Amino acid sequence: MKLTRLIAIAGMAFGGAGAGSLAAEEYPANIFFGPELTLTKYAYTEFAERVAEATNGEIEFEVYTGGVLIPPRASMEGIADGIAVVGYHAGTYTPADIPLHNLISELSFVSTDYFVSALASTEISFVMDELEQEWKENGVIYGGGYSTAPYVLMCNTPIKTLADVEGKRLRMPGAIWDRWATAMGAVSVNVPSSEIYTGLDRGTLDCGVNPAEGLKSRSFWDVADHVLELPLGVYYSGFHWAYNPEFWTGLSVEQRETLYEQMAWAIAKTGVEYMAETDRVIAAAKERGVSFDEPADDLMDAHERFVAADRQALVDLAKEKYGVDDAQRYIDTYMELVAKWTELLSTVDTNDVDAVKALIMSEIYDKVDPSSYGL
C-alpha cells in the first residue's frame, strides 16, 4: 500500500487534488482543519516530521489539510478505503456508525480540561473491547484521541441573559450542544466549523460555538465582537489518529512503537501549546475590542439545570438514540477515567511536554501490545 496505489485511488476519487506532489515513499495523512490550527500543527505537521526522523525515513507522511483530500464527513471512510493511511475524524458526523463513541461524547460537559478529556477519551477505546471493536467494524485501527480547548459562544451581537439567547441561531458541534440550544430557547444550526465565519459574516448565524483559539486561527474576531464566557464543555468525539488496516498490518513492531511514542508526544505538545495559544489569543482579542462577557445569573442557572437534567436522562437517551441498552456501564467507565486522569495530571507539570508524554506512555501506550494490537 505504499503508495503509488494510494495515489491512484486518491486521484480517481478526488481528481488527483494535491496527489501529484507525493513521492513514491510517502503516505497520505488527512486532517480537514487548516494548517494553522493547533490540532493540525502538532498532531499532524510536526508529528509527521518526527515520525520520519524517528524511522530514518521509512515512514514519511504527506499531510493533507483543509479537506482537499477527503471531505470532513467522509474522513473515516476515506481511511478505511486507503485514500489516506492515517487521519482525523469528527465522530458526530457519523453517529450511526459509532454509536458507542458518540455516547461517550455526550459527556462533553463533564470536564473542560483539555488533558483530562483527551486522555480519558483515548484510554477508554483501549480498555473497553467493545469500543475497539466498533472502530474495527468501520475499517480503521484506532490510534489516539484528542480534545478541543473549552468551548465558548462567539457572537455578532451581545449575549448575556437567557432572553438574549432565545431565538438566536447558534452553530452547534454535536448532539449535547443541540439539546443545550433547545433548552435555552435558541435554534441549533448544525454545519461544519468551516462555515461559522461565513454564517456570522452574512448573518445566517448569530453565534458559533468553538474554542477561543479560533478567534485568531479562523479569523472569527473579524465577524464576532462578543464572546460569552459560559462553560460549554469540550469536543473529543472521534479520533485524532486512526490507521488504514493494510498500512498498519504492514508495519513492524518497532514502527508501531514509534507511532505510539509520537502520538503520546503529539497529545502532550498539542495540549501545552493549545492552552498557551488560547491565552495569547484571548489577550489579543481583548486588545482588538472583542468583548468577553460573563453570563447573567438567569442564563447560568438555566445552564446548570440543563447539565444536571441531561446527565440524568443520558441512559434513556442512549437507548433511544443509539440503541445502547447498557449505557450506564460506558458512562461509569468514562467517569472513572476522568477521575483517574484528573488525579494523575495533578502530579505533573502540565506545561512540561516531556512529563506529560511520559505519563501518557506509562498509563496508555505501554499497555497496548504493538505485536498484536489491531491485527
N, C-alpha and C positions, 0 to 999 in steps of 0.2 A: 504493500500500500504506500509506497514511497515514491516520489509521488507524482510521477507523470500520470498515473492512473487517476489520482485525485484531481490533478489539474484538468484532465479531460472531463471528469464528472462535473467539476465546478464550471468549466466552460460551457458544457451543454446546458446546465441548469440555469446559469446566470449570465450567459452571453460572454463569459470569459472576463468579467469585470475584475481588473487587477491581477488576474492569474498569470498573465504573460511575464510578470516580473519574477516569478518563482524560479529559483534554481532547482536542479534535479534533487538535491539533498534536503530541501526544505519542506516542512509540513504545515498546512494551513491551520491557523488558530483563529477563532472568531469571537468577537465581543461587539455587541451593537451599540455600545456607548461610544462617544467621541474620544479621540486620543488624549484629550486634555483632562478628562476626569480621573480622579484618584483611583477609582476601581479599575481603570484601564492601565494607567501609567505603571503601577507597581505590580499588579497581578497579571498583566499581560506583556507590556513592552519590556519592563525590566526583568520580569520572570523569564521571558524568552531569552534575553541576553544571558542571564545567569545559568539557565539550563544548557545553552550552547557551550558556555565556558566550562561548566562542570562535567560535561560529557565529551569534551575535546572535539566539539563539532559533530558528534554522532547524531544528536537531536537538535535540529535548528527549526524553530517555529517562525513562520511568516505570519505576522499578526495583521488581521483584517479588522478594521473598526468601522463604526457608523452604519452597519447594516449593508455594506457594499457586497459582501459575500453571501450572507444568509440574513433574511429579514427577522426581526425580533420574534414574532410568533412561531417561526419555523426553526428556531435555533437548535432545539433538542433533536428534532427530526433530521436536521442537516448534519449533526454529529453522527447520529446513528447511520445515516446513509453514506458517510465518508466524505462529504463535501468539506468538512473540517475534521481534524483528528482530535481537537480539543476545543471547548468553547464554553461560554457563559449562557445561562438560560434563566429567564424570569418565570418562575413556576406558575404564577397566577394567570399567565397566558394560556395554560393548558390544564385547567382544573380537572377535566375528566380523565386525563392521562396519569396524573399523580395525585390522587385524592388524599392519600395519607400525608404526603408532604404539604399539601395545601391545608390540611387540617392543622398541622404544626404551625404553619404561617399565620393561622388565625389567632395565635397567641402573641402577636406583634406588639401589643401594648404592655406585655409583662415586664420588659426591660427596655430602657433607652440607651443602654451601654453597648457600644459597637462590639467590643471584645466578647462580652458575655453572650450576646445574641449570635455572633458569628461562630463562636466555638461550641455553644450548646447545639446550634442547628447543624454544625458539621459533625459533631460526635454522635448525634442520635442516628445519623444514617449509617454509621459503622457499628453501633451496638444493638440496633434492632434489625433482625434479619428481614422482617417484612419490608422495611424501608429500603434496604439494599436491593431486595428482590424487585421492588417497584421500579427502580432505575433500570435494572437488567431487562425487565419486561418492555421498557421503552428503548432498548437497544443501546444503552450507554453505560459506561463504567464510572461511577461517582468518584470524584477526586477530592472535593472540598467545598465548603460553603463560604459565606460572607455575611456582611450586614451593611446597611447604609448607616450613616450618621443619623441622629434623631431627626425625624420629620417635623417640619413647620409648615404653616399655611402662609403662602406668599400671594398677595392680593394686589389688585389695581385700585382698590377702594378700602377705606378703613374698616377693619373688623375687630370689634372688642366685645360686644354684648351678644346675647343669644338672639335678640331681634336683628342685629346686624347680619347674622349668618342666615337667617330664614330667607328662603327663596334664592339664595346665591347659587351659581353654577360652579361647582368645585371639581377639579380634576382629581380623581382618587386612584391610588395604585392597586387596590385589591378589595377583597370582599369585606374585611372588617372595617375598612375606611368607608366603603359604600354604606354599610349599616350605620356608621357614625354620622355620616352626612344626613341620612334619612332621619335619624333620631334627633338631629339638630334642626330639622325642617328645611334643609338645603337640598339641592339637586345634584346627585353624583353623576359625573361625566367620566366614563372610563375610556381614555385614549392613551396611547403611548406617551411616555415622558417627553419624547422629542417634539410633541405637538403642544406642550404647555406654552412655550414662548409665543407661538402664533396665536393660540387661543386668547392669551392675555392681551396681546397687541391688538387683535381685531375685536375684542370684547365678547367673544363667544364663551369665554371663561371669566369668572370673577376672581378665582383663586386657583392655585395649584399646590398640591402637597408634594414637597421634595426636600431633601436635605439643604441646609443653608448654603453649602458649598456651591450649589447650582446658581446662586445669585451671580457669581463671577464666571464659573466654568461654562454655564449655559446662557450667560448674559441676562438672566431673569431680572436683574436690577434695572435694566433698561425699560421694563414693562410692568414691574411690580414695585410700588413705592412703600408698601406696608407688609410687615411680617408679624404674624400673631405667634407669640411665644407660648403656645399651648403644647403640652407633651403628647404628640401623636405617634408615638412608637417608632419602630424601625422596620425596614423591609429586608427580609432574608429568604424569601421564597425561591426555590430552585437551587441552582448550584453556581459557584464561581468557575469551577472546572469539572467537566466530565469528558471522558475519553471515548473515542471510537473503539469498539471491542477488538477489531482486527489490528489496529495500531497497538493497543495495549498488550495484546497477546504476543505481538512480535518483539516486545521489549525484553531485555534481560532483567534479571532480578536487580542487578546493580543500577540499571537505568530507572527502574521503578522506584528504588530507594532514593535516587537523585530527585525524582519528581516529588516524592513525599517531602524531602527536605526543603526543596524550593517552594512548594506550596505553603509549608509552615512559615518560611521566611516571608512570603508574599502576604499572608494573612497578617502577620505581625507588622510588617512595614506599612501595609495599607492602613491599618488601624492607627499607627502612630502618626503617619502623615495626614490621614483623613481628619483626625481631631485637631491637629495643628493648623491645617489649612482652613478648617471650619472657623476656628477662632480668628484667623487673619481675615477671612472673607467678611465675617460679621463686623469687624472693626472697620474695614474698608467700606462696607455698605453704609455704615452709620456716617462715615465721612462724606459719602455721596448723597446723603439726605434721606436714605431709606429709614422709615420709622419702624422700630421694634416695640410692639405693644404687648402688655400683659393682658390676659383675658379678664373681663369683668367677672364679678362673683357669680352672676346667674349663669354665664356660659361655663365657668369652671365647675359649678355644681352640676349642671346638665351633663358635662363630660364625665365627671366621676360617677354619676348614676349610670351612665351608659356602660362604662368599663365594668362596673360591678355586675350589672344585669347581663351583659353579653357573655362574661365568663361563665356565669351560671347556666346560660342557655346553650353553651357550646356543644355539650354532649348530644342534646336533641338535634341541634343544627347539623352536627357531623353525620348523624344517621340519615337525616332528611336530605341533606345537600350532597354528601359524599358517599353515602351508603356504608359508613363505618359503624359497625354495631358495638365495638368495644373501644370507643374513643377515649374513655377515661384512662385507659392504660397508656396510650400515647401522650395524653396530656400530662399525666403524672410523671412519666419518664422525662419529658421535656422540662417540667418544673424542677425535677430533681437535678437535672443537668444545669439549669440556670443557677440554682443554689450552689452547686458544686463549683461552677466557674466564677461565680461572684466571690466565693471564699478563696479559691486558688489565686485569682488575679489580685486579691488584696495583699498577697505575699510577695509580689514582684513590682518593679517599676514599669508601669505600662507605657512609659516613654522610651524604654530601652528595648530596641528591636531584638537584640540577641537574647535577652532574658525571656521575652515573651515567646520567641521562637523555640527556645529550649523547653519551655513549659508545654507548648503545643506538641512538640515531638514526643516528650515523655508521656503525655496523657492521651495522645491520639495516635499519631503515625507510627510510633514504635510498637504499638499493639496491633497494627494491621500487617499481616504477613505478606511481604511482597512476592513470595514464591507461589502463593495460592489465591490471593485476593483478585477478584474479577475474572478468574479463569473458569 
